[in-house]
Amino acid sequence: MRILIATDAWKPQVNGVVRSLESVAKALREFGAEIEFLTPQGFASIPLPTYSEIKLAFASARAIRKRLDGAPIDHIHIATEGPVGYAARRYCLQGNRPFTTSYHTRFPEYIAARTRLPEAITYAVLRRFHNAGSGVMVSTASIASDLQSRGFERLMHWSRGVDHSQFTPAKALKLDLPRPIFLYAGRLAPEKNVESFLALDLPGSKVIVGDGPSRRALESAYPDAHFVGAKTSDALAVHYASSDVFVFPSRTDTFGMVLLEALSCGLPVAALPVAGPLDVIGDSGAGILDEDLRGACLRALDIPREKARAHALTFTWANSARQFLDNILLAKSTSATRLIASPGF
């Protein structure tokens, strides 16, 4: 099967969406699928305001049609709701081609955190975008339930995986910092709620891996924390494996790829009991979920690293790729008006 994935999120961005798409594409090829990407590369673009790493491509429906007409494509999957995604959506609708989408990012909450635009307006736009397709792939049951309550239709389960050979406890080094080491890894932006972690009264050290628009303000407000900048996957794995607790303060993530990466390195998790952590950690015992984030951090110190690693091993990219293919086959074999939510949520 030849699958085209249209996405506005692409290299050189470093985020969970890009890592997910690259990883699942690699696994899909091992199943015999041929994967092509339609990205902002090759189009003129401008930086997204307040999120300069993301480029808004000038990808018109005409330009997309020129690229796709005559191409040997069996299915189109639209991963993002940006200009590339919208142009690919219009191409499919005009050509009466079935397509699937995926919901990676809670943009309504992100936008509301930076502006005064009500979430209901953004959700209405996203609902119209996704409901035009034959199915929308969602990573967790919590997000699926939330979207269903907001009128999203034809929800399909598509979980994530982790590269256990890259993210491994074997990469641990002795860091020259007071223990215990509490680690955050991710974007430094208002919607990530990083300040709630930095403000905690915790023993030892706080290490912050990542970059973003809030970094300068956070460094100024919390000079005792160690800000080390964005890291490649290999360097990130070293930080995971060398720390004592991974702290995930976000309330707005749909999944949290960093949770699986940390667990795979044997790093227990402390997080809030919200969508993402509830689905990834659940009752596995690999982390502590509590509105008292400080208490969760301290209790997570007692979790054996072996338990964290064992839970991560239940998530694989092979399983993720199989779910993705099954969703496409269901979408192709069933008309959009008859397609129901896939089992598994």
N, C-alpha and C positions, 0 to 999 in steps of 0.2 A: 504494500500500500504506500502511495506517495502522499505525504501530508505536508501542507504548508502551514507554518505557524506565523501569524502576523502579530508583531509586538512592538510597542513604543519603548519598552524597557530593554536596553541592550548595552553591550560593551561600548565604552569603558566603564559604564556604571558598575558599582559593586553593591549588590543588594540581593535579597532572597528571591525576587522574581527572576532575575537573570540567572542566578545559580540553579534555580529549579528548572528553568527551560533548557539550559545547557545539559544538566544532568539527566533529565528525562529523555532528551533527544538521543543522548549516547546510549541509554538503555533501550530505547525504541529501536535503534538500528540493530541491536543484538537480537531483537525479535524479527528482524527482516524488513522493518519499515524504512522507507526513504524519507528523510526529513529535510525540508528547506525552510529558511527563515526569511520573512519580509520584515525589515527593520528600518529605522531612520537612516541607516547608512546609504549614501548615494542620493539623498535628498538634502536640499537646503534646510537649515533648521535654526531655531533660536532657543536659548535656555528657558526652561519653565521658571516663572517668577517664584522666588523663595526656595527653589529646588533646582539649582543650576546644573546639577549632574544630569538631569533628564532633559533631553532635547525634544522640542516640539517641531516635528518635521512638516514641511510644506508638501504633504503627500495628498494630492488631489485624486479623486476617483478616476479621472482620466489617466493620470500617471500610473496608478495602480493597475488599471485595465490594460495599459500598454505592456506592463511587466507580466501580467498573468494570462492574458489571452493566448491560447494555444499551448500554454504550459501543461505538461502531463501531470495534473494534480487530481488525486482522488477525493481529497477532503481538505477543507480550510478550517483551521482553528484560530480564533481571535483571542489573544491572551490579555490585551489591555484596551482601555477605553479612550486612548489618545487619537491623534490625527491618523496614524497608520491604521489603528483598529477601526476607526470610523470609515475610512476610505475602503478598507477591505470588506466591512459590513455592507456598505452601499453596493460594492461590486457584486457581492453574493445576492443581495436582494434584487438588484436589477437583472441579474442573470438567472434568478430562481434556483440558486444553488444552496443546498442545506449547509449549515455551518454550526459549529459549537463555539462557545466562549468560556472563559474562566474568570473567576472573581478572586483576585489576588490581594487587593488593597482596599482598605476602608476609607476611600477618599472623602465621603461625607464628614467623617469625624476629623480627618486630617485638615480639610478645608475649614471646618468650624473652629478648629484650634488656632487657626491663623487669621481668620476673618470672622465677620458676623453673619455669614451666609447660613441660613438654617439648614440643618441636615436633611429635612424633608424635601427641599428643592433638589439637592444633589441626588438623593435616593430616587426621586422621580425620573431624573435624567438617566441614571444608571439602569433603572428598571426597564425603561423603554429600550435602551441599548441591548440589554441581555435577553429580554423576552422575545425579541425578533428572531432569535436563533432556535436551533433544535434541541438545545440543552446547555445549561451553564454549570461548569465544573467548579465544585467548592471543596475546600480542603478538610473541613471539619463539620461535625454534626451541629455544634453550637452556632456556627456561622450560617449553616443551612437553615436552621430553625429561625434565626433572626431574619434572614432574607425572605423566607417563606411568609413570615408574618407581615412583611412589607410588600407582598404582592409579586415577588419573583417566582417564576414558574420553571418547571422541568429541571429541577436541581439534580445534579449528579455528583457522586462521591469521587474525589481525586485526591488522595493523600500524597505525602512526600516521603523522601528517603534521605539517606545520608551515606557518604562514602566512608565506610568503617576502616578502610586501610589508610586513608588520609587523616581522618580524625580519630586518633588512637591515644590511649594512655602512655604508649611507649615514647611519645614526644615530650614528656615532662622534663623540665630543667629546674634547677634550683635558682629561684629568683632572689635577688638581693633586696628583699623587702620584708618588713615585719609581717609575721603570720598572725591570724589567718588572712588570706588574700581573697577579697570579694571582687568578682570580675563582672563588668558589663561590656557587651560587644554589640554594636549596632550604630545606627544613624543617630547623630546628636541634633535633635529637632524637638520642637515643643510637644508634638503628638506622642513622642516616645516616653515622656514622663521621667526622664533620667534624673531630674533634680530631686524627685522623691527618694531615690536611692542615695544620691550624694548627701542629702540632708540627714541621713540616718546616723545615729550615734553607735558606731560599730568598732570593735577592736581591730587591730591589725591595719591592713591597707586596702584601699579601693583603687582598682585599675580600670581605666576606661579605654577601650579599643574602638576606634571609629572617628568619624568626622561629620561635619554638618554645620548648619547655620547657627546653632546654639553653642558651638564649641568655645568660642572666645568668651562669651558671657559666663559659661559654666566654669571655665578655667579661672576666671577672675574671682568668681564667688566661692570656689572650693579649691584653694591653692594646695591643700594637703593631698588631694587626689592625684593620681598619676595618669595623665593623658598621654597616650602613646601613638595616637593617630590611627588611620586606617591600615589594615594589614592584609597581606595576601593569605590565601587559605592555609598554606604551610605555616606561616608565622602565627596566624590566628590559632591554629591547632596547638602550637607550643604554649600559648597563653592559656587556652582552655585546660590543657593537661597539667599545667604548672600552678593552677589556682586551687582554691579550696571550695568555693561556692560560686555558682553563676547566678547573677541577680537579673531578673527580667521584670522591670517595673511597668512595661507598657500595658495599656488598657485597650489598644486599638488594633493590634495585629490580628490578621486572619489565621495565622498558624504560628510563625516564629521558627524559621529554619535554624536560627542560632541555638534554639533549645535542643534540637537533635544533635547538632554539632558538639555542643558542650557535653551532653550525656554520652555521646560516643567516645569522648575523651575521658570518661569516668568522672565527670564533674557534676555533682548534685546541683539541683536547681532550687532557687527561692523565687517565688512569683506571686502575683495576685490571682485570686480565683476568678479568672475571666476567660472568655473565649480565647483559644490558643493554648495556654497552659492547662486549662481544664481538659482539653482533648488530648494533648500530647502527654501530659504527666498523668492525669486521671488518678486512679488509686494504685498506681504502680509502685509507690514507695520510693521512686527515684527523685522526688522533690517534695518541697513543702509549699502549699498554696494557702495563703492567709492574707486577709486585709491588713493585718499587722505585719508589714513587710520586714521590719526589724526582727520580730520574733521568728519569722520564717527563715531569715538569714542565719540566725543563731542555731535554730533547730536543724537546719540542713547540714550543719557541720558534722552531725552524728550519722549521716547516711553513708553507708559503705560505698566506695567508688565502684566496686564490682556490681552493685545493684543498678547504678546509673548506666554503666556500660551494657549490662544485660538487657535493660529496657530499650536502649537505642538499637540493639541488634534486631529488634522486631520490626524496624522500619527499613525497607530496602528500596532502591530505585527500580529494581526489577518488578516489585509489586506495584509501585507507582505507575510504571510504564504499562503494565497489564491493565490496570484500571483505566488508564487514558485510552488505550486501544478499545477496550470493551465499551466505553462510553461512545466512542466514535462509531463503532459498529451498530450500537443501539440507535444512535441518531440517524444513521444512514438507512436503517432497515424499518424505521417507524416514522410516520409523518409527524411533523411538529405539532399538529393538533391532537394527536393521539398519544404522544410521548408522555410518560409519567415519570415521577422521580424514581431514580434507580434505588434498589435496596441497598442497605449498608449504613444508612445514617441512624 
